[in-house]
Amino acid sequence: MRSAREGLLSILTYAVICSVLTLVFADPAAAAHAPGAHNIGTELPVWTALPFAGILLSIALCPLLMPHFWHNHFGKISIFWSVLFAVPFLLYYHQVALYHILHIYLIDYIPFIILLWGLFTIAGGIVVRGSLKGTPALNTIMLLIGTILASCVGTTGAAMVMIRPVLRANKDRLKKTHVVCFFIFLVANIGGSLTPLGDPPLFLGFLHNVPFFWVTTNILPHMLTASGILLALFFIVDTFFYRKEKGHVEGGPEEEKIPFKIEGVINFLFLLGVIGLVLMSGYWKPGHFNVLGVHLVYQGVLRDLGIIMMGALSLVFTSKVLREANDFSWFPIIEVAKLFAGIFMTIIPALAILKAGNAGALSGLVSAVKEPYHYFWVTGTLSSFLDNAPTYLTFFNLALGKLGITEAMVPGALVVKAVTANPEFIQYLKAISVGAVFMGANTYIGNAPNFMVKSIAEEAGINMPSFFGYMIKYSIPILIPVFILVTFIFF
């Protein structure tokens, strides 16, 4: 319980700090004039994103250079980079800075971490038992199931449900790091590309009038191509390692055969509850209220409270024995909460500059984005290091602006045979969607489940590669050729 309380407190720490700062410095009259209307992206130089680069480098290098210090103090390092950006930002922009900080935590960070916490907690109560042996065929089947599941319950939900059975099945394997890395590619990222429930960028598109099943029919060929290639490649690689260590795996002591069964099935009801709450927040729009200029929607607040309730019910109705069988620990969600709290703070200038478009310090990059493959690679590359949800939204709005399309016109523009159809926008949106979802797999921070899977695997004793090691050994040599092929086929 102490760890659970620590995790929840770490999730809320930054929001409380921001709220206190707002109450201390806020001018009610200034708040009424909506400081969000001030486009700081046109004024901020590129160097204001240095704290963001600092926290990324810390995540990349500290576990490699000083692992013990990092393990015990990563939260303090996250706070350091946050303060390094926030203090001068507040001193220079005052009310405007407070608005942007409060906005990113209330609109983005808190709902983001609540959803992750809910799915992590609920999935941690589902136990898949059975004498599973991590053969290449079984591993490939489990990755396929996780890939399909990701579009139904989200990449976080699918990753948390499937990662522990995969780890247990491969506990006797000598070489298993590649299994976890391919798991991140497929289950934690590419598998979530078929519905708005699958990945946060697509959910943002749904909230901005992209029809729910548009991605299902339009991104399916891209998803089948990428996942098919990766599953085939995984089977080949896993077969190679399995044959090298076959004597070791088969020569171990005989274990009691355990029949296959799923326990903690009540948690599937809570998962359905989370899915229903997410859907509700997209379709039901009763209005909004203001918190010092930040618009909060009633359905969003209800969704977040409902997800917390689903997680709490899971804790109440799931036996502690089942969580112990899953080696359930709060550390992965605590780590994600603390690190992403710092990432969301320091990412403010990077996103603001991008959203400023041609008026911002990265105008050269923005103006160079013209063709569908440009949208695919630029959205994808930035999604590898920035949060992929706001990156998706930035280029979604950029495409709308270039083509003179309003959000109200989006549904009609996406109907292929309609008079209102805009083929150029359809291609742009396909490229933006695929880039944001697929390339979140390029780094550990590209999508939140990546970090959680890495943390769970390390707790299970698997020696996961460092931040750069993951890129050099796995994502660049494996994923980039696949994405180049996707470019030539579809864009």
N, C-alpha and C positions, 0 to 999 in steps of 0.2 A: 504493500500500500504506500510505503514511503516513496518508492520509485515512481509509482503512478502519480502521486501528488507532485513530485518534482517535475515530471513530464508536463503535467497540466499547467503548473506555475511557469515553466519555461516558455510554454506556448503563449501565455498571456502577458509576459513581462513587458515586451516592447509596446504592446497596445496600451498598457497602464501608463508607461513612461510617456508615450505620445499624448495620452489623454490629460495627464497632469500638466505637461508643458503647454498644451492648448489652453487649459483653464487658467494657467498663470499668465501667459502672454497674450491671450486672445483679446481682441477688441471687438465687442459685439457689433458695433456699427460697421467695422471693416468686414466682419464675417458676413454681414448681410449683402455685401457687394461681391460675393462669390470669388474669393481669391483664386479659384481654379481657372478663372477666365484669363489669368496672367500666364502667357505662354513662355515659361522659363526656358523651354528648349531652344528658342531663338537667341538666347543670351548666354547659355552655359557653354564654356569651352570644353574641348575633349578631355583636358586634364582633370576635370571634376569627377571623371569616372575612375580615377586612379585608386580610390579605396575599394571600388568594385574589383578592379584588377588585383588589388592586394589580397582580398579575401579569397579570390579564385586561386591565386598562387599559394596562399596558406593551405587551402584544401589539397592542393596538388603536391606541395613539397614537405609540409610539416609531418605528415604520417610516415614519410620516407626518411627524413633527416633526423627527426626527434619524436619517434612514435609514442614513447611513454608520456612526454610532456603534452603532446597533442591529445592523447586519450583522456588526460585528466583536466585539460584546460581549453579545449576547443571552444567552449561557450564564451570564455573570457576573450579569446582571440576574435570571435565574431563580434562581441561588444566593442572591442578596440576599434575595429575598422568602421563599425557603425557610428561611433562617437566621432571618429576622425572626419567623417563626412558630415554628420548631422550638426555639430556645433557651429562650424563656419557657415553652413547652409542656413541655419536659424538666425545667426547674427546678421547675415547679409539680407536675407529675404523676409525675415520676421513672419508675419501672418501667412504669407504665400507659402513659405517653407513648411509651416505647421500644417497648412491645408494639405500639401502634397504628401507629407509623412503620414498624417492621419488617414488620408485617402487610400494610400497603398496598403496600410495595415487593416483598415476596416473593410475595404472592398476586395482586396486580393489576399493578403496573408492569412487573416483569421479564418475566412471561409475555406481557404486552401488547406490549412493545417487541420481544421476541424474535420473536413472530408477524409484526409489521410488518416487521422486518428481513429475516426469511426470505422473505416474499412480495415485498418490494421487491427483494431481491437476485436471486431467481429470475426474476421478471417482467422485470427489467432485462436478462436474457440472451435474451429473445424479441424478434426483430426482424421486423416486418411491412414488407416491401418492395413497391414498386409505384408507378406513376405515379398517385397518388391526388390528385384535385383536390377541394378543399373546397367542393363545391356544396351547396346546401341539402339536396338529396335524399341525397347521400352522407353528409353530416354527421349527418343524422337517422338513417340506417341504422346508422352507427357508434355513435351514442348508444344506439340500441335494442339492438344486440349487446352493448354494455357493460352495459346495464341487466339483460339476461337473464343474462349471465355472472356478475354480482355475487352472485347467490344460489347459484352453483355453486362459485366459488373465493373468495368473500368480497369485500367492497367494496374492500379494499386490493389484493387480487390483480387484480381486474378493472380498477381504476383504473390500476395500474402497467402492466398489459398494454396498455391501450387509449389512455392519454393521449399517448404519443409518436406513434403513427400519426395520431391526431387533429391533433396539433400540426404534423406534417410535411405532412399534407394541406392545412392552412390557412396554410402559411408565406407564401404570396403574398397572403393576404387583408389588407386594411387594418383592418377591424373584426373582431376575433376574441375579445375579452375575454368577450363573451356566450357564446361556444361553450364556454369553460372553465367559466364559472359554471353553465351548464345541465349540463355534464358532472359537476360537483360535486353538483348536485341529484339527478341520475338514477343515475349510475354509482357515485359515492362514498357514496350514502345510500339512496335509495328502492329501488334495484334489489336491495339486500341483504335484503329483507324476507320472502323466501319459504322460507328454510331457516335452521336454527341456524348453518350455516356462513357465512351471509351477513353477519351483523353481531354484534358481541360481546354486546349485550343478549339476543338470541335464543339465543345459545349458553349464557348464564347460565340462561335459562329451561329449556333442555334439561338442564342439569346439576341443575336442581331439579324434575325429573320431568315437565316439559311434553313430550309425545310429539314425536318428531322431525318428523313430517309434519303436526302440528297447524297450524303457521303456514302451511304450503303451501296447505292447503284453506281456512283461515279468513281469512287476510290477502290472498289472491289478489284478491278484488274491490276491496279498498282500493288495492292496488298497481296494478292495471290502470287504475283510475279516475285516480289521481294521475299516473302515468307517461304515460297516454294524453293527458291534458290538457296536460302539460308538453311532450311530444314535438310535439304539434300546434302549441302556442304557439311552440316553438323554430323549427319549420319556417317559420312566418309571419314571425317576427323575422329569422331568417337570410336568408330570401328578400328581405326589405326591404333589408337591408344589402348583400346580394350584387348586387342590381339597381343600387344606387347606385354600386357600385364595379366593375361588370362590365367596363367598358372597361379599367380598370387591370389586373384579373386576366387578361383575355384578351389584352391587348396586350403582355404580357411576352415575353421571348425564348423561342423554342421549346426545349424540353428533350427529351433522349433518353427515349424511352418505355421504362419499366422494367416487365417483367411482374410480376404479383402473385405473391408467394411468402412463406412464413413460414420463417424460419431460427431456429436454436437450439431446435428442437423437443424436444430431450432435456429441456429445462426443464419441459415439460408433465409428464414423469414425476416430477420433483421437486415440482411443484405437487400432483400426485395423492398424493405421499408426505405432504405437509403436510396435505391433506384427510383422508387415512387416519389420521394421528396425532391430529388433532383429534377425529375420530369415535371413535377408540380411547379417548381420555381421557374421553369421555362415557359409554361403555358398560362399560368394564373398570374395576372398582373393587377393587383388591387391598388397600387399606388406606392408612394414613397414618403419618407420624412427626412428632415435635415438634421445633421449633427455638425454644427458650426460650418455650414456650407457644403458638407459631404452628403450626397443623396444616398440614403439607404432604403432599399425596397423591402416592403413587408414580407414578400414571399421569400426573399433571401434570408431574412432573420428567422422566419419560421422553419426554413430548410435547415439552417445551422443548428437551431435548438432541437429540431427533430432528429438530426444525425447524432447529436450528443445523447439524446434519449435512447436511440437505437444501440449506441455503444454501451451505455449504462445498463440497458436491459441484457445485453450480451454478457456483461460482467456478472450480473445477478443470476442469470439462468444457466450459465455454463459452469460446469464443475471445474474446480481448481486442478483436479487430476488431469483433465483434458488439456488444459493450458500447460501443465508440467510435461505432458507427453509431447507437446509441440515445442518444448524448450522455450516457451514464451517468455520474452523479456521486454521491458519498456525501453531499453537502451536505444534501439534503432529509431523509434519515433522521437525520443528526446534529442538524439543527435540531429535528425532532420529538422526538428523544430528550432533548435538553437542556431544551426548553420543557415537555414533559410530565413530566419529572422534577420540575420546580418545581410544576406544576399538581397532581400527585398528592400532593406534600407538603402544600401549602396547602389542598387540598380536604378534608383530614381533618375539621376542625370543621364544615364545611358538611354533609357526609354524616352525621356523627354526630348533629347536631341534627335532621336530617330523619328519621333512623332512630329517634330517640327518640319520634317521633310526637307525641301530645298532651302528653307529659311534657317536650317540648323547647321551645326559645325560639320555634320556628315553629309552635306548636300551633294557632294560628288558621288558618294555611294548610292544615295537615294535616286539621283537623276540617271544613274547608270542602269537602274532596274527597269527594263522595258519589255523583254520577251518572257514567255512563261518559264523557260529554263532559268532565267535570271531570278524570278520570284522563288523558284524551287531551291536554288542554291543559296541565295542570300538569306531567305527566311530560314532555311535549314541550318546554315552555318551559325547564324545568330542564335537560333534555338538550341544549339549545342552548348552555348555558354550563358545565354540569358534565359530567363524564364520563357518557355515556348508559348505560353498563353498570351501575354501582352505582345510578344513578337508577332504572333499570328494576327492579332487585332491591328497592329500597326500597319502591316502590309495589306491586310483586308481593307482598311480605310484608304491606304494609298491607291489601291486598285479602283475603289469607288470614285475617288477624287479625279483620277486620270480619265475615267470613262464618263464622268458626269452622272453617276448613278447614286440615288439616295438609298437609305436603308429600307424605306418603304417599297422601293422598286426591286429589291433583291429577289424575292420569290419569283416574280415574273421574269426577271432576267435569266434565271437559272432553268426555266422550262424550255427544253431544247427546241420543240416544234411550235412554240407559241410566237405570236407576232412580237411580243415584248422581249423575246430571247436575245441575249447578248453573248454570242459565241466567244468573244475575246475575254469577257469577264468569267465565263465558265472555265476557260483554260487557265486563267490567272488563279482562280479560286482552287482548282484542282492542285496546281503547283504549290500554292501557299499551304494548303491542308496537308499534302503529302510531305512537304519539306518540314513543317513544324512537328508533325507526329513522328515521322521516320527518323529524322536526324537528332531527335532527343536522345537517341541511343549512342551518339558519338562520344559522349563524356558521362561521367558519373553524375554531373549536375544538370544534364540536359532534361531530365525528368525525375521528379521526386522518388518514384519507386526504385530507380537505379541505385540510389544511395541506401535505401532501406534493404534491398536485396543484398548489396555488398556487405552491409553491417551484419545482417543475419548469417550470411555465409562465413564471415570472419569469426562470429561467435561460435559457429559450428566447427571451427578449426581449419577452414580452408584459407590458404595463403593467396588472397586476392591481389592483383597487380595494383600498383600505385596509380594516381590520377593519369600521369603521362604514360605509365606502363600499359594501362588499359587501352589508351589511344594508339600507342606505337605497336603493341603486340596483337591487338584485336580489332578495334573499330576502324582504324585507317586501312590496314591491309585487307580486311574482310568486307566492311560495310561500304567503303568508298567505291570500290569497283562495282558493287551491286547498284549503288545510286547512280553511277555513270551509265550503267546499262538501262536503268529506269528512265534516265534523261533521254537517251537516244530512242527508246521505244515510245514514250508517251509525251515528251515535251520538245 
